[in-house]
Structure formats: structure tokens, C-alpha cells
Amino acid sequence: MKSINVEQLHNRMQSNEGVFILDVRAGNAYDDWHIQHKNVTSANIQNSKLLNSGPQAYDEIPKDREIITVCAKGSAAMETVGILEKDGYKAAYLEGGMQAWSEFYYSTQVAVTDDFELLQVIRPAKGCLSYVLISKGEAVVVDPARHIGVYQNIAEDKGARIMHILDTHLHADHITGAHELAVATGGKYWIAESEMQGSPLSYHALTDGLQISFGASTLEVMAVPTPGHTPGSTSFLVNNTYLLSGDTVFVNGLGRPDLGGKAKEWAHMLYETVIGRLNALSDDIIVLPSHFSDFREVTEAGYVGALLGTLRSENEWVRGGDDEDSFTEAVAGRLGATPPNYETIVDINRGVRPVSAQEASDLEIGPNRCAVKHLG
């Protein structure tokens, strides 16, 4: 029985031929979260229906191309391949299913000069984005997820030593790898002190105007506090060109301010951030967020990001709206579903709750829900 792993699936998704995916999970699971890409066509049909009616009853299942079957962890998709092959279809199942897809990462280059390289690490299933900045053999990692080998491998491939690891905020939808990466590499872990109240973890506190230098280049990282998503949310301005905005500004909107149970209060803080901090930045700044929610946010250059001026022109709330009251009401009033298990994940990220590898995988299943999407 033929199978395909997540790396092979991703490679096929980049081809002009594309991929047809038959997802056999329950309809509500599919509607909540499934594999999406401009080169992916998918259908959601359960095995029970295929057995009862036969694959031929479903016109959306192609007879002239290979079908990739997907389920939660791989076993049901294996059964699907058997059903399809009996009726002459060509099929392969995704090894590990959606759980394996959830833990797949790839990196893409955002910028490179003689003494500086900026890489975006994309976790497509979760919509998570992290960054590796390299200069003259030294590296800074921003918002690493828990699979720290991804970042260690990038640094090794680039001949760089990881010196600093920064979290823009205390993440609520996935488990951070920042502290673990710091322990593994000897690098310094940085996060805002207000995010780590009651934490037993060791860290260095980010403060307004902090500059972190590394390598032999002229690169500077400035910590610009941008509260709103969480009170200690911080963005990093790199070379006065790139804004690593965490979950404060996204390509499609702003960070949701309700995850601490204080939506209106934090929405006011977010307004002050937009008016007092972001509006002081040039339109030419390239915004590089820590999450995305739609594959269409990936640019032709292969990374998720946009000019701040473009975001301002397309979304009035990135400009601050007409006034503080309308901004607060709009942002606090249209938030959607919260990230599942976010309180547990926050406790894990603060270091006050232990977690096993399997529990971590289970907690992270599902899409990103950290944004207030474009309102308008």
C-alpha cells in the first residue's frame, strides 16, 4: 500500500500538477481545519459513505490522477486507499495524517545581504511563523515553536551559533520552544517580564528600546512594546526595515485582545499601540507577523509579509479607525472562536504546567485563531 510523508506532500503542492486530497475525517473536523493551498483540491467523504455507495458515486473523486487520502493520524486513510484501489483508483495515504501535517515546517528566505540573512520558518498547518536572523556566524531566533531541532538544523546548515532566542509574547495557540532552545544552545532567552509572572523559568526581560547586537554586521534589533494582544506583547524592528510584529499586526488584521478575559481594556491598549507606536513607523516597513490564517497570505516571494503602508491602505483598523471608541467596539466585538486549550497552553508556556510530547501534539491540533481579521 502506497504512502506519502508530509515533506513529499509539500513538494507536490509546489508543483503545477498540484494535489487532490480526499479527507475522510468527520465533516465538522474538516470544516474546522484541513489542508489548503493554491495547488490543492480537496473533498471530504467518510469511509462509511465510500463503502456504502462506492467511490464511483462521487464525481469529485478523480479517476485520472493519484488521490492522497488524509485522516487524523493515518489509520483510517490507509483503509481508504484499500477501498479506492479495489475500484481501480490510484491512491496513497498521508503518513501520520493531520497530526503529522501539524508538525511540518519549512523555511524560506526573506532577505539576504553580505552580512545578514533573514529566514521565515513556516508551519503551514498551524499558521505559525518564526524567524532565524543570521549575521557573521551568530543567530537570533524569534518565536520558535516546540520542535527546536528545526532551528538547530537551520543554524547548523548556515554555520551559525544561536546566541539569542526571543518570544514576542506568551503564546496561546501553540507551545513555545524558546526556553528549551535556550537551554539546548546556551543562548539567552528573552521575553517581556509581564508575560512571565509566577514563572519558574529563567529568562531575560525585554525592555523598551533594548538593542540586541550579534555578528559583525550593523544589524540592530529594537524591542518596541506593542501591548494589546497580551499586555507584554513586543515587536522587533530590524535594521529599521523589518517589523517582526508577533501577534500585534497580521497581514489580514490585528491581534485579538481578549485572551486574558479583558477584551475592551486590552482593545484600548491595542488602540494606543496603533496610534502611538505603529503610526510612527514608515509605510516602507515590511511587517513580518508570527501567524497567518490563509494560504493566500503567502506572497509570490514565498513568505508571509506586507508593507505597512499596504496594510494601512487596506485595513482602517491598522490605521486606528476613526476614533478610539469605534476602534475598541469593532476590535473587541468581532473575535470569533478562541484558540482551543489556550489556558492550558499559556500555563505550559509560562512553565507552571508540565506536558508530555503526546499531550503537546494533541493540544496543538487545529488552526490559528489569534487574529482579528479584516473588518469591513
C-alpha positions in Angstrom: 0.0 0.0 0.0 1.5 3.3 -1.1 2.0 6.2 1.4 3.4 9.7 1.2 5.1 11.7 4.0 4.5 15.4 4.8 7.7 16.6 3.1 6.7 14.8 -0.1 3.2 16.2 0.1 4.5 19.7 0.5 6.8 19.2 -2.5 3.9 18.1 -4.6 1.9 21.1 -3.5 4.5 23.3 -5.0 4.2 21.7 -8.4 2.0 22.9 -11.2 0.3 19.5 -11.3 -0.9 20.0 -7.7 -2.6 17.5 -5.4 -6.0 16.0 -4.9 -6.7 15.3 -1.2 -9.5 13.1 0.0 -10.0 13.9 3.7 -12.1 11.2 5.4 -12.5 12.8 8.8 -15.9 13.9 10.1 -17.4 16.9 8.4 -17.0 19.2 11.4 -13.3 18.4 11.8 -12.8 19.1 8.1 -14.7 22.3 8.2 -12.7 23.5 11.2 -9.3 22.7 9.8 -8.0 21.0 6.6 -5.0 21.2 4.2 -5.3 24.2 2.0 -3.0 25.5 -0.8 -3.5 27.2 -4.2 -2.5 23.9 -5.8 -4.7 21.7 -3.6 -8.1 20.4 -4.5 -9.9 18.5 -1.7 -13.1 16.7 -0.9 -14.4 15.5 2.4 -16.1 12.0 2.2 -16.0 9.5 5.1 -15.1 5.8 4.6 -18.6 4.7 5.6 -20.1 6.6 2.7 -17.4 5.2 0.3 -18.2 1.6 1.5 -22.0 2.1 1.3 -22.2 3.9 -2.1 -18.8 3.1 -3.7 -16.2 5.7 -4.8 -17.9 5.9 -8.3 -20.9 7.6 -6.7 -18.8 10.7 -6.0 -17.9 12.7 -9.1 -15.4 14.8 -7.2 -13.1 11.8 -6.8 -10.9 11.9 -9.9 -10.2 8.7 -11.9 -7.2 10.2 -13.8 -4.9 11.2 -11.1 -3.5 10.0 -7.8 -5.6 10.6 -4.7 -3.9 11.4 -1.4 -6.1 10.2 1.5 -5.9 12.0 4.8 -7.4 11.4 8.3 -6.4 12.4 11.9 -3.4 10.1 12.4 -3.2 7.9 9.3 -5.0 4.7 10.1 -8.4 5.5 8.5 -6.7 6.9 5.5 -4.9 3.6 5.0 -8.3 1.9 4.9 -9.5 4.5 2.3 -6.6 3.5 0.0 -7.8 -0.1 0.1 -11.4 0.9 -0.8 -10.2 3.1 -3.7 -7.7 0.5 -5.1 -10.4 -2.2 -5.2 -12.3 0.0 -7.7 -9.3 0.8 -9.8 -8.3 4.2 -8.3 -4.7 5.2 -7.8 -4.2 6.3 -4.2 -1.7 6.9 -1.4 -2.3 7.8 2.3 -0.6 10.6 4.2 1.6 9.1 6.9 0.6 10.4 10.3 -2.4 12.2 9.0 -3.2 15.7 10.1 -1.1 15.3 13.3 2.0 14.9 11.1 0.9 17.8 8.9 0.5 19.9 12.1 4.2 19.3 12.9 5.7 20.0 9.5 7.9 23.1 9.0 9.8 24.6 6.1 12.0 27.8 5.8 12.1 30.5 3.2 14.4 33.4 2.7 13.0 36.9 3.2 16.2 38.9 2.8 20.0 38.4 2.4 23.0 40.8 2.2 26.7 40.3 2.6 26.5 40.2 6.4 22.8 39.4 7.1 20.2 36.8 6.3 16.6 36.7 7.5 14.7 33.4 7.2 11.0 32.9 7.9 10.1 29.4 9.2 6.6 28.5 8.2 4.4 25.9 9.9 1.6 25.8 7.4 -0.9 23.6 9.3 -0.9 25.9 12.3 -0.3 29.1 10.5 2.7 29.7 12.8 5.6 31.8 11.7 9.0 32.1 13.3 12.3 33.7 12.3 16.0 33.0 12.2 18.3 36.0 11.7 21.9 35.3 10.9 25.0 37.6 10.9 28.6 36.6 10.7 28.2 33.2 12.3 25.7 34.3 15.0 22.0 33.8 15.0 18.9 35.1 16.7 15.7 33.0 16.7 12.3 34.7 17.2 9.1 32.9 18.3 10.4 29.3 17.9 7.8 26.5 18.2 8.5 23.5 20.3 10.2 21.4 17.6 13.5 23.0 18.3 15.5 20.8 16.0 14.1 22.8 13.1 16.0 25.8 14.3 19.1 24.0 15.4 19.3 22.4 11.9 19.0 25.8 10.2 21.7 27.3 12.3 24.0 24.3 11.7 23.4 24.5 7.9 24.3 28.2 8.0 27.3 27.6 10.2 25.9 29.9 12.9 25.6 29.7 16.6 22.3 30.6 18.2 23.0 33.5 20.6 19.6 34.8 21.5 16.0 33.4 21.5 13.1 35.9 21.7 9.4 35.4 22.3 7.3 38.3 21.1 4.6 37.3 23.7 3.3 34.4 25.7 1.7 32.3 23.0 -1.8 30.9 23.5 -2.3 28.6 20.5 0.9 26.6 20.4 3.7 25.6 22.7 6.8 27.7 22.5 10.3 26.1 22.1 12.1 29.3 23.2 13.2 28.3 26.7 14.1 24.7 25.6 16.1 26.1 22.7 18.0 28.4 25.0 18.9 25.5 27.3 20.0 23.4 24.4 22.1 26.0 22.8 23.3 28.2 25.7 21.6 31.2 24.1 19.8 33.9 26.1 16.0 33.6 26.3 14.2 37.0 26.1 10.5 37.8 26.8 8.6 40.7 28.5 8.6 40.4 32.3 4.9 41.0 32.5 4.3 37.8 30.4 6.1 35.6 32.9 4.6 36.5 36.3 4.8 33.5 38.6 7.1 31.6 36.1 9.9 29.4 37.5 11.7 29.6 34.1 14.9 31.7 33.7 14.7 34.5 31.2 16.0 38.0 30.3 13.4 40.8 30.4 12.7 42.7 27.2 12.5 46.4 27.9 11.6 49.4 25.7 14.4 50.5 23.4 16.5 47.4 24.1 19.1 46.8 21.4 20.5 43.3 20.8 23.5 43.0 18.6 25.0 39.9 17.1 27.6 39.0 14.5 29.8 41.6 12.9 27.2 43.5 10.9 25.4 46.7 11.7 22.2 44.8 12.5 20.2 46.0 15.4 17.0 44.6 16.9 15.0 47.1 18.9 12.3 45.9 21.3 9.2 48.1 20.7 6.5 47.2 23.2 3.1 46.8 21.5 0.6 45.7 24.1 -2.9 44.7 23.2 -2.8 41.0 22.2 -1.3 40.4 25.6 -0.1 43.2 27.8 3.5 42.3 27.3 3.4 41.8 23.5 6.5 43.1 21.9 7.6 43.7 18.3 11.1 43.9 17.0 12.3 46.4 14.5 15.2 45.1 12.5 17.5 47.4 10.6 14.7 49.9 10.5 13.3 47.8 7.7 11.6 44.8 9.1 9.0 44.7 11.9 8.7 41.3 13.5 5.3 42.1 14.8 4.4 38.9 16.7 0.6 38.7 17.1 0.1 42.5 17.1 -0.2 43.2 13.4 -1.0 40.5 10.8 -1.2 40.6 7.1 -5.0 40.4 7.4 -5.6 42.3 10.6 -4.7 42.8 14.3 -4.0 40.5 17.2 -7.1 39.6 19.2 -7.2 41.4 22.6 -9.5 39.0 24.5 -7.3 36.1 25.6 -6.8 37.5 29.1 -10.5 38.0 29.6 -10.2 41.7 29.3 -11.2 42.4 25.7 -12.2 46.0 25.9 -9.4 47.0 28.3 -6.8 45.4 26.1 -8.5 46.7 22.9 -7.9 50.2 24.3 -4.2 49.3 24.8 -4.2 48.0 21.2 -5.5 51.3 20.0 -2.8 53.2 21.9 -0.3 50.8 20.2 -1.6 51.6 16.7 -1.8 55.3 17.3 1.3 55.9 19.4 3.7 53.2 18.1 2.7 51.8 14.7 1.6 55.1 13.2 5.1 56.5 13.9 6.7 53.9 11.6 7.2 54.4 7.8 5.0 52.9 5.2 8.1 51.2 3.8 8.5 49.0 6.8 7.9 45.3 6.0 5.6 43.6 8.5 6.5 40.0 9.3 3.9 38.5 11.7 4.0 35.4 13.9 0.9 33.9 12.4 -1.2 33.7 9.2 -4.7 32.3 8.7 -4.9 31.8 4.9 -2.6 30.3 2.4 -3.3 33.3 0.1 -1.3 35.5 2.6 1.9 33.9 1.3 3.5 36.3 -1.3 4.9 35.4 -4.7 8.3 35.7 -3.0 7.3 32.7 -0.8 7.0 34.4 2.6 4.1 35.9 4.7 4.6 39.7 5.0 3.5 43.0 3.6 4.4 46.7 3.5 3.0 48.5 6.5 1.7 51.2 4.1 -0.2 48.5 2.2 -1.8 47.2 5.4 -2.8 50.7 6.3 -4.4 51.3 3.0 -6.4 48.0 3.1 -7.5 48.0 6.7 -8.7 51.1 8.5 -8.1 49.4 11.9 -4.4 49.2 11.2 -4.6 53.0 10.9 -6.6 53.2 14.1 -10.1 53.8 12.7 -12.0 57.0 13.1 -11.6 57.2 16.9 -10.8 55.1 20.0 -14.4 54.2 20.8 -15.2 52.9 17.3 -11.9 51.0 17.2 -12.5 49.4 20.6 -16.0 48.3 19.8 -15.1 46.9 16.5 -12.0 45.0 17.6 -13.5 43.7 20.9 -16.8 42.8 19.3 -15.7 40.6 16.4 -13.3 38.0 17.7 -14.6 34.5 16.7 -13.7 31.3 18.4 -10.9 31.3 20.9 -7.9 29.0 20.4 -8.7 25.6 21.8 -6.9 24.7 25.1 -5.4 28.2 25.2 -5.4 28.5 29.0 -3.6 25.2 29.3 -1.1 26.2 26.6 -0.4 29.5 28.3 0.3 27.7 31.6 2.7 25.4 29.8 4.5 28.3 28.1 4.8 30.1 31.4 6.4 26.9 32.8 3.8 26.3 35.5 2.4 23.1 34.0 4.4 20.1 32.7 3.5 18.5 29.4 4.3 15.2 27.6 5.2 15.1 23.9 1.9 13.3 23.0 -0.2 15.8 25.1 1.6 18.7 23.4 0.7 17.2 19.9 -2.9 16.8 20.9 -3.2 20.3 22.4 -1.9 21.9 19.3 -4.2 20.3 16.8 -6.2 22.9 14.9 -5.8 26.2 13.1 -4.6 29.6 14.2 -7.2 31.7 15.9 -5.1 34.6 17.1 -6.2 37.3 14.7 -9.0 39.9 14.5 -9.4 39.6 10.7 -10.0 42.4 8.3 -13.2 44.2 9.4 -15.0 45.9 6.7 
